[in-house]
Each structure stands twice: as C-alpha cells, then as structure tokens.
Amino acid sequence: MFDVCVQDELARGTLKKLNLSREFKPKQMNFVYLSDNPTTDFILKMREQFTD
C-alpha cells in the first residue's frame, strides 16, 4: 500500500507501517475520475504526489 494513501491513518496510529526485509519492484498507479466529480481536486492532489 502506498504511504501517501494512508498518511492520516499512520499519523493517528490506526495503521502501522511494517518494514520488510526485501525490496519490491515499483508499481504503477492509475487514477480514473470524472472531471466534474466533487473529489476531483483530491484526486489531482494525490496524482501530484505520485508523478515525477
């Protein structure tokens, strides 16, 4: 799971990050949304955190 997707839960302590001994290959994440959706601003903000 991507840290940025659960940053509030990690800060509250409702989720805990586990450090695994092996590395994983980078994954691609796709965002699909409607331009007039009320959550569009949030989705675009999340997308900025994942793109270089």
C-alpha positions as CSV (number, residue, x, y, z in Angstrom):
1,M,0.0,0.0,0.0
2,F,1.3,3.5,-0.8
3,D,2.1,5.6,2.3
4,V,0.5,8.7,0.9
5,C,-2.8,6.9,0.6
6,V,-2.9,6.2,4.4
7,Q,-0.9,9.1,5.8
8,D,-3.7,10.2,8.1
9,E,-4.2,6.7,9.5
10,L,-0.4,6.3,10.0
11,A,-0.3,9.7,11.9
12,R,-3.3,8.6,14.1
13,G,-1.8,5.3,14.8
14,T,-4.7,3.3,13.4
15,L,-2.3,1.7,10.9
16,K,1.3,0.8,11.4
17,K,4.0,0.6,8.8
18,L,5.9,-2.7,8.6
19,N,9.4,-2.6,7.3
20,L,10.0,-5.7,5.2
21,S,13.5,-7.1,4.6
22,R,13.1,-7.4,0.9
23,E,12.6,-4.7,-1.8
24,F,9.7,-4.7,-4.1
25,K,9.6,-3.5,-7.7
26,P,8.0,-0.1,-8.3
27,K,4.3,-0.3,-9.1
28,Q,2.2,1.8,-11.5
29,M,-0.8,3.5,-10.1
30,N,-3.6,4.7,-12.4
31,F,-6.2,7.4,-11.5
32,V,-9.6,7.3,-13.2
33,Y,-12.0,10.1,-12.4
34,L,-14.8,12.3,-13.9
35,S,-13.8,15.9,-14.4
36,D,-17.0,17.2,-12.7
37,N,-16.7,14.9,-9.7
38,P,-16.6,16.6,-6.3
39,T,-13.5,14.6,-5.4
40,T,-11.5,15.7,-8.5
41,D,-9.4,18.2,-6.6
42,F,-8.4,15.5,-4.1
43,I,-7.6,13.0,-6.9
44,L,-5.4,15.6,-8.7
45,K,-3.6,16.4,-5.5
46,M,-2.9,12.7,-4.9
47,R,-1.7,12.3,-8.5
48,E,0.9,15.1,-8.0
49,Q,2.4,13.2,-5.1
50,F,3.0,10.1,-7.4
51,T,4.3,11.8,-10.5
52,D,7.8,13.0,-11.0
